[in-house]
Amino acid sequence: MMISYTAERVGLEGMKQQISATLEMKQLIDRQSTKESTKKGNIGAIGYLETFLKASKIDNTWNNINLETLEQFKQYYINKKTNATTINAYIKRI
């Protein structure tokens, strides 16, 4: 489980609770007024990003969601023999 987070929320007891960048992305997508199938695809792409971040030991923070990380994400899935069209679809949804 990743420990470093940047987004903060205030919990019931008034204590700050920090959440990961990918969790916040998923929450934002879930609140969108788009079709459920679009939400599902977008949340799935974020899941692939989260898997990559964990496997690569990259902290799941907004500071780390940048061009360099996305290039590494792309290479990670190329190395896993994922179809290029699929990888591009992930990046587009992120």
HELIX and SHEET records of a PDB file:
HELIX    1   1 ALA A   21  ARG A   31  1                                  11    
HELIX    2   2 GLU A   36  ALA A   55  1                                  20    
HELIX    3   3 TRP A   62  ASN A   64  5                                   3    
HELIX    4   4 LEU A   67  ASN A   79  1                                  13    
HELIX    5   5 ALA A   84  ARG A   93  1                                  10    
SHEET    1   A 2 ALA A   7  VAL A  10  0                                        
SHEET    2   A 2 LYS A  16  ILE A  19 -1                                        
END                                                                             
